[in-house]
Amino acid sequence: MESEKSLKKELKTINKWEKDQERIFFWEHIGRLPFVLLDRITPAFIQKKLNVLIGEIAKFVDYGGRYLVSEKAVEKRLGVQGSERIRQLPLAEMDDAARRLTHNRATFARIQGATTGVGGAFTLAADIPILLGTSLKVLQEMALIYGYDPRNQSERIFIIKCLQFAYAEAAGKKAVLKEIRHFRSLDHDEQMMSQFQGWREVFNTYRDHIGWKKLLQVIPIAGMIIGSFLNKGMIENVAETGQMFYKKRRIEERLKNIAQTEQYT
């Protein structure tokens, strides 16, 4: 197991990453407009399908829904069985599994983005829920890799907060980061639930983030190349967010155990 010194060094790296995420870039402020325009040209039946996604997110938090993943594939990736054994793995092994997962899921997203980029605006409507579903699965797999169980509702709430952080602009990241840092008790979980103000907030955060980037994907044929690169980048961003936050929780728990052990020795 890692030493206290090495754990604190890893924690310092993650804290630096968090600060870097809060930097404001000028293009984040223009990300909302394109989707407003796209909404105007998107047929009503596609809008209806997109709105169904709000209910899917609610189902995911309530009981996992169709996005809940099996831990067997992750256990095979790590070469161990059981959450208790996973929690005892060295961080290096967890990190290696997280990197391989990121590569595999980003490759899938690249292929999927190219496929849905063929038909312009109509296939873009299909691309949005598929990409969101992939993001949810990636975050669950990151949770399992670092020894946390997404079958628990509190972990699914944490996953949604990770998703919001990944897709939020700088100002939004600061607010979500504050909630994530205080993710401790059931009472706070319930408070976080109330802060969603309906699942539309989560969905709109997702759509606003990809706004002007995805607008270019509505160009038929050319959208294949654009969609391929954009989807790959967004899944890598989500995976990195999940890895950093779950790794930080694992490090903090190990540091706490070290402190308790020293206290009683």
C-alpha atoms as an extended CHARMM CRD file, in Angstrom:
* protein
*
       265  EXT
         1         1  MET       CA              0.0000000000        0.0000000000        0.0000000000  PROA      1               0.0000000000
         2         2  GLU       CA              1.1030000000        3.5690000000       -0.6840000000  PROA      2               0.0000000000
         3         3  SER       CA              2.8990000000        5.6480000000        1.9130000000  PROA      3               0.0000000000
         4         4  GLU       CA              1.3410000000        8.7330000000        3.4470000000  PROA      4               0.0000000000
         5         5  LYS       CA              3.8540000000       10.8670000000        1.5450000000  PROA      5               0.0000000000
         6         6  SER       CA              2.9670000000        9.3900000000       -1.8470000000  PROA      6               0.0000000000
         7         7  LEU       CA             -0.7650000000        9.6980000000       -1.1540000000  PROA      7               0.0000000000
         8         8  LYS       CA             -0.4160000000       13.3760000000       -0.2630000000  PROA      8               0.0000000000
         9         9  LYS       CA              1.5950000000       13.9300000000       -3.4390000000  PROA      9               0.0000000000
        10        10  GLU       CA             -1.1950000000       12.3790000000       -5.5320000000  PROA      10              0.0000000000
        11        11  LEU       CA             -3.7600000000       14.4680000000       -3.6700000000  PROA      11              0.0000000000
        12        12  LYS       CA             -1.8030000000       17.6460000000       -4.4140000000  PROA      12              0.0000000000
        13        13  THR       CA             -1.8610000000       16.7980000000       -8.1310000000  PROA      13              0.0000000000
        14        14  ILE       CA             -5.6340000000       16.3380000000       -8.0800000000  PROA      14              0.0000000000
        15        15  ASN       CA             -6.1790000000       19.6030000000       -6.2030000000  PROA      15              0.0000000000
        16        16  LYS       CA             -4.1220000000       21.4050000000       -8.8550000000  PROA      16              0.0000000000
        17        17  TRP       CA             -6.2670000000       19.7920000000      -11.5570000000  PROA      17              0.0000000000
        18        18  GLU       CA             -9.4070000000       21.0830000000       -9.8150000000  PROA      18              0.0000000000
        19        19  LYS       CA             -8.0820000000       24.6430000000       -9.8230000000  PROA      19              0.0000000000
        20        20  ASP       CA             -7.1800000000       24.3820000000      -13.4940000000  PROA      20              0.0000000000
        21        21  GLN       CA            -10.7630000000       23.3250000000      -14.2750000000  PROA      21              0.0000000000
        22        22  GLU       CA            -12.0880000000       26.5950000000      -12.8470000000  PROA      22              0.0000000000
        23        23  ARG       CA            -10.3420000000       28.7700000000      -15.4050000000  PROA      23              0.0000000000
        24        24  ILE       CA            -12.7170000000       30.7250000000      -17.6210000000  PROA      24              0.0000000000
        25        25  PHE       CA            -12.3220000000       30.5480000000      -21.3780000000  PROA      25              0.0000000000
        26        26  PHE       CA            -14.0930000000       33.0360000000      -23.6150000000  PROA      26              0.0000000000
        27        27  TRP       CA            -15.7670000000       30.4180000000      -25.8310000000  PROA      27              0.0000000000
        28        28  GLU       CA            -17.6430000000       28.9730000000      -22.8380000000  PROA      28              0.0000000000
        29        29  HSD       CA            -19.8020000000       32.0960000000      -22.7800000000  PROA      29              0.0000000000
        30        30  ILE       CA            -21.0210000000       31.6190000000      -26.3420000000  PROA      30              0.0000000000
        31        31  GLY       CA            -21.7720000000       27.9200000000      -25.9840000000  PROA      31              0.0000000000
        32        32  ARG       CA            -25.4910000000       28.3460000000      -25.3500000000  PROA      32              0.0000000000
        33        33  LEU       CA            -26.5540000000       30.2630000000      -28.4410000000  PROA      33              0.0000000000
        34        34  PRO       CA            -26.1170000000       27.6050000000      -31.1420000000  PROA      34              0.0000000000
        35        35  PHE       CA            -28.4200000000       25.1220000000      -29.4550000000  PROA      35              0.0000000000
        36        36  VAL       CA            -31.0990000000       27.7870000000      -29.1930000000  PROA      36              0.0000000000
        37        37  LEU       CA            -30.8650000000       28.1220000000      -32.9710000000  PROA      37              0.0000000000
        38        38  LEU       CA            -30.7270000000       24.3670000000      -33.4520000000  PROA      38              0.0000000000
        39        39  ASP       CA            -33.8630000000       23.9400000000      -31.3410000000  PROA      39              0.0000000000
        40        40  ARG       CA            -35.7480000000       26.1510000000      -33.7820000000  PROA      40              0.0000000000
        41        41  ILE       CA            -34.9430000000       23.9390000000      -36.7620000000  PROA      41              0.0000000000
        42        42  THR       CA            -35.3190000000       20.6000000000      -34.9940000000  PROA      42              0.0000000000
        43        43  PRO       CA            -38.6770000000       18.8980000000      -35.6760000000  PROA      43              0.0000000000
        44        44  ALA       CA            -41.0830000000       18.4760000000      -32.7680000000  PROA      44              0.0000000000
        45        45  PHE       CA            -40.8980000000       14.6720000000      -32.7840000000  PROA      45              0.0000000000
        46        46  ILE       CA            -37.1160000000       14.8240000000      -32.2660000000  PROA      46              0.0000000000
        47        47  GLN       CA            -37.5440000000       17.3640000000      -29.4660000000  PROA      47              0.0000000000
        48        48  LYS       CA            -39.9750000000       14.9710000000      -27.8270000000  PROA      48              0.0000000000
        49        49  LYS       CA            -37.4310000000       12.1570000000      -27.9600000000  PROA      49              0.0000000000
        50        50  LEU       CA            -34.7990000000       14.4050000000      -26.4190000000  PROA      50              0.0000000000
        51        51  ASN       CA            -37.1000000000       15.3730000000      -23.5670000000  PROA      51              0.0000000000
        52        52  VAL       CA            -37.6000000000       11.6860000000      -22.7490000000  PROA      52              0.0000000000
        53        53  LEU       CA            -33.9490000000       11.7060000000      -21.7400000000  PROA      53              0.0000000000
        54        54  ILE       CA            -34.7820000000       13.8190000000      -18.6920000000  PROA      54              0.0000000000
        55        55  GLY       CA            -36.8700000000       10.9470000000      -17.3650000000  PROA      55              0.0000000000
        56        56  GLU       CA            -34.0460000000        8.5260000000      -18.1140000000  PROA      56              0.0000000000
        57        57  ILE       CA            -31.6880000000       10.5150000000      -15.8930000000  PROA      57              0.0000000000
        58        58  ALA       CA            -34.2510000000       10.4900000000      -13.0950000000  PROA      58              0.0000000000
        59        59  LYS       CA            -34.6210000000        6.7160000000      -13.4280000000  PROA      59              0.0000000000
        60        60  PHE       CA            -30.8640000000        6.3260000000      -13.2970000000  PROA      60              0.0000000000
        61        61  VAL       CA            -30.6500000000        8.1200000000       -9.9540000000  PROA      61              0.0000000000
        62        62  ASP       CA            -33.6920000000        6.3060000000       -8.5400000000  PROA      62              0.0000000000
        63        63  TYR       CA            -32.7460000000        2.7230000000       -9.3920000000  PROA      63              0.0000000000
        64        64  GLY       CA            -30.0740000000        2.7010000000      -12.0880000000  PROA      64              0.0000000000
        65        65  GLY       CA            -32.4210000000        2.2690000000      -15.0230000000  PROA      65              0.0000000000
        66        66  ARG       CA            -31.0500000000        0.8160000000      -18.2320000000  PROA      66              0.0000000000
        67        67  TYR       CA            -27.7260000000        2.5880000000      -17.7570000000  PROA      67              0.0000000000
        68        68  LEU       CA            -26.6720000000        0.6250000000      -14.6530000000  PROA      68              0.0000000000
        69        69  VAL       CA            -23.5290000000       -1.3910000000      -15.4520000000  PROA      69              0.0000000000
        70        70  SER       CA            -22.3700000000       -4.7720000000      -14.1920000000  PROA      70              0.0000000000
        71        71  GLU       CA            -19.3110000000       -4.9290000000      -11.9950000000  PROA      71              0.0000000000
        72        72  LYS       CA            -18.1640000000       -8.2320000000      -13.5420000000  PROA      72              0.0000000000
        73        73  ALA       CA            -16.4820000000       -6.5900000000      -16.5450000000  PROA      73              0.0000000000
        74        74  VAL       CA            -14.6200000000       -4.1630000000      -14.2630000000  PROA      74              0.0000000000
        75        75  GLU       CA            -13.5210000000       -6.9840000000      -11.9620000000  PROA      75              0.0000000000
        76        76  LYS       CA            -12.1530000000       -8.8220000000      -14.9930000000  PROA      76              0.0000000000
        77        77  ARG       CA            -10.3190000000       -5.6670000000      -16.0640000000  PROA      77              0.0000000000
        78        78  LEU       CA             -8.7380000000       -5.3910000000      -12.6070000000  PROA      78              0.0000000000
        79        79  GLY       CA             -8.0650000000       -9.1120000000      -12.2330000000  PROA      79              0.0000000000
        80        80  VAL       CA             -9.7900000000       -9.3800000000       -8.8330000000  PROA      80              0.0000000000
        81        81  GLN       CA            -13.2680000000      -10.2160000000       -7.6010000000  PROA      81              0.0000000000
        82        82  GLY       CA            -15.2700000000       -8.4210000000       -4.9320000000  PROA      82              0.0000000000
        83        83  SER       CA            -15.4540000000       -4.7580000000       -3.9640000000  PROA      83              0.0000000000
        84        84  GLU       CA            -13.4380000000       -5.3430000000       -0.8030000000  PROA      84              0.0000000000
        85        85  ARG       CA            -10.4630000000       -6.7000000000       -2.7550000000  PROA      85              0.0000000000
        86        86  ILE       CA            -10.7510000000       -3.8930000000       -5.2890000000  PROA      86              0.0000000000
        87        87  ARG       CA            -10.5670000000       -1.2840000000       -2.5230000000  PROA      87              0.0000000000
        88        88  GLN       CA             -7.2740000000       -2.8230000000       -1.3600000000  PROA      88              0.0000000000
        89        89  LEU       CA             -5.5740000000       -2.5590000000       -4.7660000000  PROA      89              0.0000000000
        90        90  PRO       CA             -2.6440000000       -0.1510000000       -5.1600000000  PROA      90              0.0000000000
        91        91  LEU       CA             -3.5590000000        3.1690000000       -6.7690000000  PROA      91              0.0000000000
        92        92  ALA       CA             -1.2040000000        2.4250000000       -9.6500000000  PROA      92              0.0000000000
        93        93  GLU       CA             -3.2880000000       -0.5890000000      -10.6560000000  PROA      93              0.0000000000
        94        94  MET       CA             -6.5050000000        1.3980000000      -10.3650000000  PROA      94              0.0000000000
        95        95  ASP       CA             -5.0180000000        4.1990000000      -12.4770000000  PROA      95              0.0000000000
        96        96  ASP       CA             -3.8650000000        1.7490000000      -15.1410000000  PROA      96              0.0000000000
        97        97  ALA       CA             -7.3580000000        0.2470000000      -15.3960000000  PROA      97              0.0000000000
        98        98  ALA       CA             -8.8360000000        3.7600000000      -15.5850000000  PROA      98              0.0000000000
        99        99  ARG       CA             -6.5070000000        4.6960000000      -18.4590000000  PROA      99              0.0000000000
       100       100  ARG       CA             -7.3930000000        1.5530000000      -20.4080000000  PROA      100             0.0000000000
       101       101  LEU       CA            -11.0880000000        2.1720000000      -19.8230000000  PROA      101             0.0000000000
       102       102  THR       CA            -10.7580000000        5.7560000000      -21.0500000000  PROA      102             0.0000000000
       103       103  HSD       CA             -9.0400000000        4.6050000000      -24.2330000000  PROA      103             0.0000000000
       104       104  ASN       CA            -11.6820000000        1.9690000000      -24.9760000000  PROA      104             0.0000000000
       105       105  ARG       CA            -14.6720000000        4.1960000000      -24.3180000000  PROA      105             0.0000000000
       106       106  ALA       CA            -13.1590000000        7.1370000000      -26.2220000000  PROA      106             0.0000000000
       107       107  THR       CA            -12.5940000000        4.8620000000      -29.2170000000  PROA      107             0.0000000000
       108       108  PHE       CA            -16.2270000000        3.7700000000      -29.0820000000  PROA      108             0.0000000000
       109       109  ALA       CA            -17.3510000000        7.4080000000      -28.8660000000  PROA      109             0.0000000000
       110       110  ARG       CA            -15.1830000000        8.3210000000      -31.8610000000  PROA      110             0.0000000000
       111       111  ILE       CA            -16.7870000000        5.6240000000      -34.0090000000  PROA      111             0.0000000000
       112       112  GLN       CA            -20.2700000000        6.4830000000      -32.7710000000  PROA      112             0.0000000000
       113       113  GLY       CA            -19.7150000000       10.1970000000      -33.4370000000  PROA      113             0.0000000000
       114       114  ALA       CA            -18.6510000000        9.4740000000      -36.9960000000  PROA      114             0.0000000000
       115       115  THR       CA            -21.7150000000        7.2850000000      -37.5330000000  PROA      115             0.0000000000
       116       116  THR       CA            -24.2200000000        9.8120000000      -36.2250000000  PROA      116             0.0000000000
       117       117  GLY       CA            -22.4570000000       12.6290000000      -38.0760000000  PROA      117             0.0000000000
       118       118  VAL       CA            -23.5720000000       11.2550000000      -41.4390000000  PROA      118             0.0000000000
       119       119  GLY       CA            -27.1040000000       12.6340000000      -41.4470000000  PROA      119             0.0000000000
       120       120  GLY       CA            -26.7090000000       16.1350000000      -40.0210000000  PROA      120             0.0000000000
       121       121  ALA       CA            -29.3000000000       17.5630000000      -37.6240000000  PROA      121             0.0000000000
       122       122  PHE       CA            -31.5200000000       14.4840000000      -37.5310000000  PROA      122             0.0000000000
       123       123  THR       CA            -28.7780000000       12.0520000000      -36.5410000000  PROA      123             0.0000000000
       124       124  LEU       CA            -27.3540000000       14.6580000000      -34.1450000000  PROA      124             0.0000000000
       125       125  ALA       CA            -30.5680000000       14.3000000000      -32.1490000000  PROA      125             0.0000000000
       126       126  ALA       CA            -29.7780000000       10.5950000000      -31.8000000000  PROA      126             0.0000000000
       127       127  ASP       CA            -26.1510000000       11.3140000000      -30.9470000000  PROA      127             0.0000000000
       128       128  ILE       CA            -27.0180000000       13.3620000000      -27.8370000000  PROA      128             0.0000000000
       129       129  PRO       CA            -28.7170000000       10.6290000000      -25.7580000000  PROA      129             0.0000000000
       130       130  ILE       CA            -26.2190000000        7.9770000000      -26.8970000000  PROA      130             0.0000000000
       131       131  LEU       CA            -23.3040000000       10.1370000000      -25.7960000000  PROA      131             0.0000000000
       132       132  LEU       CA            -24.9720000000       10.8880000000      -22.4700000000  PROA      132             0.0000000000
       133       133  GLY       CA            -25.5810000000        7.1780000000      -21.9010000000  PROA      133             0.0000000000
       134       134  THR       CA            -21.9210000000        6.4400000000      -22.6320000000  PROA      134             0.0000000000
       135       135  SER       CA            -20.8990000000        9.1590000000      -20.1750000000  PROA      135             0.0000000000
       136       136  LEU       CA            -23.0200000000        7.6360000000      -17.4010000000  PROA      136             0.0000000000
       137       137  LYS       CA            -21.5420000000        4.1940000000      -18.0160000000  PROA      137             0.0000000000
       138       138  VAL       CA            -17.9830000000        5.5240000000      -18.0140000000  PROA      138             0.0000000000
       139       139  LEU       CA            -18.5180000000        7.2640000000      -14.6790000000  PROA      139             0.0000000000
       140       140  GLN       CA            -20.0120000000        4.1190000000      -13.1500000000  PROA      140             0.0000000000
       141       141  GLU       CA            -17.0480000000        2.0910000000      -14.3260000000  PROA      141             0.0000000000
       142       142  MET       CA            -14.6810000000        4.6550000000      -12.8100000000  PROA      142             0.0000000000
       143       143  ALA       CA            -16.5790000000        4.3240000000       -9.5390000000  PROA      143             0.0000000000
       144       144  LEU       CA            -16.1470000000        0.5450000000       -9.5900000000  PROA      144             0.0000000000
       145       145  ILE       CA            -12.4450000000        0.7670000000      -10.4800000000  PROA      145             0.0000000000
       146       146  TYR       CA            -11.7650000000        2.8750000000       -7.3770000000  PROA      146             0.0000000000
       147       147  GLY       CA            -13.9040000000        0.6630000000       -5.1520000000  PROA      147             0.0000000000
       148       148  TYR       CA            -17.2880000000        2.4130000000       -5.0630000000  PROA      148             0.0000000000
       149       149  ASP       CA            -20.6120000000        0.7870000000       -5.9110000000  PROA      149             0.0000000000
       150       150  PRO       CA            -22.9650000000        2.6320000000       -8.3170000000  PROA      150             0.0000000000
       151       151  ARG       CA            -25.7760000000        0.3410000000       -7.1920000000  PROA      151             0.0000000000
       152       152  ASN       CA            -25.9760000000        2.6580000000       -4.1790000000  PROA      152             0.0000000000
       153       153  GLN       CA            -28.1710000000        5.6610000000       -4.8630000000  PROA      153             0.0000000000
       154       154  SER       CA            -25.7500000000        8.0390000000       -3.1650000000  PROA      154             0.0000000000
       155       155  GLU       CA            -23.0590000000        7.0000000000       -5.6520000000  PROA      155             0.0000000000
       156       156  ARG       CA            -25.4150000000        7.5910000000       -8.5690000000  PROA      156             0.0000000000
       157       157  ILE       CA            -26.0490000000       11.0910000000       -7.2400000000  PROA      157             0.0000000000
       158       158  PHE       CA            -22.2870000000       11.5990000000       -7.0590000000  PROA      158             0.0000000000
       159       159  ILE       CA            -22.0110000000       10.3860000000      -10.6680000000  PROA      159             0.0000000000
       160       160  ILE       CA            -24.5640000000       12.9760000000      -11.8210000000  PROA      160             0.0000000000
       161       161  LYS       CA            -22.6040000000       15.6840000000      -10.0190000000  PROA      161             0.0000000000
       162       162  CYS       CA            -19.4230000000       14.4910000000      -11.7850000000  PROA      162             0.0000000000
       163       163  LEU       CA            -21.3030000000       14.6760000000      -15.0760000000  PROA      163             0.0000000000
       164       164  GLN       CA            -22.4650000000       18.2120000000      -14.3370000000  PROA      164             0.0000000000
       165       165  PHE       CA            -18.9270000000       19.2300000000      -13.4430000000  PROA      165             0.0000000000
       166       166  ALA       CA            -17.5210000000       17.7980000000      -16.6710000000  PROA      166             0.0000000000
       167       167  TYR       CA            -20.0020000000       19.7130000000      -18.8310000000  PROA      167             0.0000000000
       168       168  ALA       CA            -20.3270000000       22.9410000000      -16.8260000000  PROA      168             0.0000000000
       169       169  GLU       CA            -18.6280000000       26.2140000000      -17.6790000000  PROA      169             0.0000000000
       170       170  ALA       CA            -16.1090000000       27.6330000000      -15.2210000000  PROA      170             0.0000000000
       171       171  ALA       CA            -18.6320000000       29.4080000000      -12.9630000000  PROA      171             0.0000000000
       172       172  GLY       CA            -20.7710000000       26.2780000000      -12.7830000000  PROA      172             0.0000000000
       173       173  LYS       CA            -17.7500000000       24.1230000000      -12.0140000000  PROA      173             0.0000000000
       174       174  LYS       CA            -17.0470000000       26.1580000000       -8.8780000000  PROA      174             0.0000000000
       175       175  ALA       CA            -20.5510000000       25.5360000000       -7.5390000000  PROA      175             0.0000000000
       176       176  VAL       CA            -20.5430000000       21.8160000000       -8.3520000000  PROA      176             0.0000000000
       177       177  LEU       CA            -17.0220000000       21.4100000000       -6.9650000000  PROA      177             0.0000000000
       178       178  LYS       CA            -18.1690000000       22.8210000000       -3.6340000000  PROA      178             0.0000000000
       179       179  GLU       CA            -20.9340000000       20.2090000000       -3.4750000000  PROA      179             0.0000000000
       180       180  ILE       CA            -18.5920000000       17.3850000000       -4.4240000000  PROA      180             0.0000000000
       181       181  ARG       CA            -16.0830000000       18.3890000000       -1.7540000000  PROA      181             0.0000000000
       182       182  HSD       CA            -18.8010000000       18.0980000000        0.8930000000  PROA      182             0.0000000000
       183       183  PHE       CA            -20.2400000000       14.8210000000       -0.3420000000  PROA      183             0.0000000000
       184       184  ARG       CA            -20.3830000000       13.0060000000        2.9720000000  PROA      184             0.0000000000
       185       185  SER       CA            -23.7490000000       12.3090000000        4.6000000000  PROA      185             0.0000000000
       186       186  LEU       CA            -27.1840000000       11.1160000000        3.5660000000  PROA      186             0.0000000000
       187       187  ASP       CA            -28.6640000000       14.4490000000        4.6010000000  PROA      187             0.0000000000
       188       188  HSD       CA            -26.3190000000       16.2110000000        2.2290000000  PROA      188             0.0000000000
       189       189  ASP       CA            -27.2280000000       13.7400000000       -0.5280000000  PROA      189             0.0000000000
       190       190  GLU       CA            -30.8570000000       14.7670000000       -0.1080000000  PROA      190             0.0000000000
       191       191  GLN       CA            -29.8430000000       18.4200000000       -0.2280000000  PROA      191             0.0000000000
       192       192  MET       CA            -27.9630000000       17.7900000000       -3.4640000000  PROA      192             0.0000000000
       193       193  MET       CA            -31.0430000000       16.0920000000       -4.9080000000  PROA      193             0.0000000000
       194       194  SER       CA            -33.1330000000       19.2040000000       -4.2620000000  PROA      194             0.0000000000
       195       195  GLN       CA            -30.5180000000       21.3830000000       -5.9520000000  PROA      195             0.0000000000
       196       196  PHE       CA            -31.1700000000       19.7300000000       -9.3130000000  PROA      196             0.0000000000
       197       197  GLN       CA            -34.4420000000       21.6980000000       -9.6290000000  PROA      197             0.0000000000
       198       198  GLY       CA            -35.7790000000       19.0110000000      -11.9150000000  PROA      198             0.0000000000
       199       199  TRP       CA            -33.8230000000       16.8310000000      -14.2830000000  PROA      199             0.0000000000
       200       200  ARG       CA            -34.0620000000       19.3930000000      -17.0700000000  PROA      200             0.0000000000
       201       201  GLU       CA            -31.2210000000       21.3100000000      -15.3910000000  PROA      201             0.0000000000
       202       202  VAL       CA            -28.9060000000       18.3310000000      -15.8030000000  PROA      202             0.0000000000
       203       203  PHE       CA            -29.9350000000       17.8400000000      -19.4160000000  PROA      203             0.0000000000
       204       204  ASN       CA            -29.5970000000       21.5310000000      -20.2790000000  PROA      204             0.0000000000
       205       205  THR       CA            -26.1320000000       21.6360000000      -18.7370000000  PROA      205             0.0000000000
       206       206  TYR       CA            -25.1850000000       18.7660000000      -21.0170000000  PROA      206             0.0000000000
       207       207  ARG       CA            -26.6580000000       20.3760000000      -24.1170000000  PROA      207             0.0000000000
       208       208  ASP       CA            -25.2410000000       23.8230000000      -23.4050000000  PROA      208             0.0000000000
       209       209  HSD       CA            -21.7480000000       22.4200000000      -23.1090000000  PROA      209             0.0000000000
       210       210  ILE       CA            -21.7390000000       20.8460000000      -26.5490000000  PROA      210             0.0000000000
       211       211  GLY       CA            -23.5760000000       23.8030000000      -28.1680000000  PROA      211             0.0000000000
       212       212  TRP       CA            -21.3610000000       25.4910000000      -30.7410000000  PROA      212             0.0000000000
       213       213  LYS       CA            -19.0750000000       22.4640000000      -30.9840000000  PROA      213             0.0000000000
       214       214  LYS       CA            -21.8680000000       20.1380000000      -32.0340000000  PROA      214             0.0000000000
       215       215  LEU       CA            -23.4770000000       22.7250000000      -34.3140000000  PROA      215             0.0000000000
       216       216  LEU       CA            -20.7610000000       22.0140000000      -36.8780000000  PROA      216             0.0000000000
       217       217  GLN       CA            -21.7740000000       18.3700000000      -36.8550000000  PROA      217             0.0000000000
       218       218  VAL       CA            -25.1150000000       19.1400000000      -38.4960000000  PROA      218             0.0000000000
       219       219  ILE       CA            -23.2750000000       19.4650000000      -41.8270000000  PROA      219             0.0000000000
       220       220  PRO       CA            -23.9510000000       16.1440000000      -43.6010000000  PROA      220             0.0000000000
       221       221  ILE       CA            -20.9070000000       13.9780000000      -44.3590000000  PROA      221             0.0000000000
       222       222  ALA       CA            -18.4650000000       16.5630000000      -42.9190000000  PROA      222             0.0000000000
       223       223  GLY       CA            -20.2140000000       15.8940000000      -39.6120000000  PROA      223             0.0000000000
       224       224  MET       CA            -18.6340000000       12.4360000000      -39.6210000000  PROA      224             0.0000000000
       225       225  ILE       CA            -15.1520000000       13.8410000000      -39.0410000000  PROA      225             0.0000000000
       226       226  ILE       CA            -16.3210000000       16.5580000000      -36.6620000000  PROA      226             0.0000000000
       227       227  GLY       CA            -18.4950000000       14.1940000000      -34.6370000000  PROA      227             0.0000000000
       228       228  SER       CA            -15.7060000000       11.6600000000      -34.3920000000  PROA      228             0.0000000000
       229       229  PHE       CA            -13.2310000000       14.0770000000      -32.7970000000  PROA      229             0.0000000000
       230       230  LEU       CA            -15.7820000000       15.8720000000      -30.6100000000  PROA      230             0.0000000000
       231       231  ASN       CA            -17.2730000000       12.7160000000      -29.1150000000  PROA      231             0.0000000000
       232       232  LYS       CA            -13.8440000000       11.2870000000      -28.3810000000  PROA      232             0.0000000000
       233       233  GLY       CA            -12.8030000000       14.4960000000      -26.6230000000  PROA      233             0.0000000000
       234       234  MET       CA            -15.9670000000       14.7320000000      -24.5430000000  PROA      234             0.0000000000
       235       235  ILE       CA            -15.7900000000       11.1440000000      -23.3100000000  PROA      235             0.0000000000
       236       236  GLU       CA            -12.1240000000       11.6440000000      -22.4170000000  PROA      236             0.0000000000
       237       237  ASN       CA            -13.1600000000       14.7280000000      -20.4400000000  PROA      237             0.0000000000
       238       238  VAL       CA            -15.8840000000       12.8330000000      -18.5760000000  PROA      238             0.0000000000
       239       239  ALA       CA            -13.5610000000        9.9060000000      -17.8820000000  PROA      239             0.0000000000
       240       240  GLU       CA            -10.8470000000       12.2210000000      -16.5480000000  PROA      240             0.0000000000
       241       241  THR       CA            -13.3680000000       13.9380000000      -14.2690000000  PROA      241             0.0000000000
       242       242  GLY       CA            -14.6120000000       10.6300000000      -12.8870000000  PROA      242             0.0000000000
       243       243  GLN       CA            -11.1020000000        9.3030000000      -12.3800000000  PROA      243             0.0000000000
       244       244  MET       CA             -9.9210000000       12.4220000000      -10.5570000000  PROA      244             0.0000000000
       245       245  PHE       CA            -12.8740000000       12.6650000000       -8.1660000000  PROA      245             0.0000000000
       246       246  TYR       CA            -13.0630000000        8.9580000000       -7.3380000000  PROA      246             0.0000000000
       247       247  LYS       CA             -9.3080000000        8.7110000000       -6.9570000000  PROA      247             0.0000000000
       248       248  LYS       CA             -9.3930000000       11.6840000000       -4.6000000000  PROA      248             0.0000000000
       249       249  ARG       CA            -12.0260000000        9.9970000000       -2.4380000000  PROA      249             0.0000000000
       250       250  ARG       CA             -9.9670000000        6.8090000000       -2.2880000000  PROA      250             0.0000000000
       251       251  ILE       CA             -6.8130000000        8.7540000000       -1.3490000000  PROA      251             0.0000000000
       252       252  GLU       CA             -8.6190000000       10.7000000000        1.3900000000  PROA      252             0.0000000000
       253       253  GLU       CA            -10.0030000000        7.4820000000        2.8620000000  PROA      253             0.0000000000
       254       254  ARG       CA             -6.5610000000        5.8800000000        2.9070000000  PROA      254             0.0000000000
       255       255  LEU       CA             -5.0310000000        8.9340000000        4.5410000000  PROA      255             0.0000000000
       256       256  LYS       CA             -7.7910000000        8.8230000000        7.1490000000  PROA      256             0.0000000000
       257       257  ASN       CA             -7.0480000000        5.1410000000        7.8400000000  PROA      257             0.0000000000
       258       258  ILE       CA             -3.3400000000        5.9170000000        8.2180000000  PROA      258             0.0000000000
       259       259  ALA       CA             -4.1030000000        8.7000000000       10.6930000000  PROA      259             0.0000000000
       260       260  GLN       CA             -6.3770000000        6.4200000000       12.7140000000  PROA      260             0.0000000000
       261       261  THR       CA             -3.7980000000        3.6470000000       12.7550000000  PROA      261             0.0000000000
       262       262  GLU       CA             -1.1100000000        6.0260000000       14.0010000000  PROA      262             0.0000000000
       263       263  GLN       CA             -3.4680000000        7.3020000000       16.6680000000  PROA      263             0.0000000000
       264       264  TYR       CA             -3.8830000000        3.8420000000       18.1940000000  PROA      264             0.0000000000
       265       265  THR       CA             -0.2510000000        2.7490000000       17.9350000000  PROA      265             0.0000000000
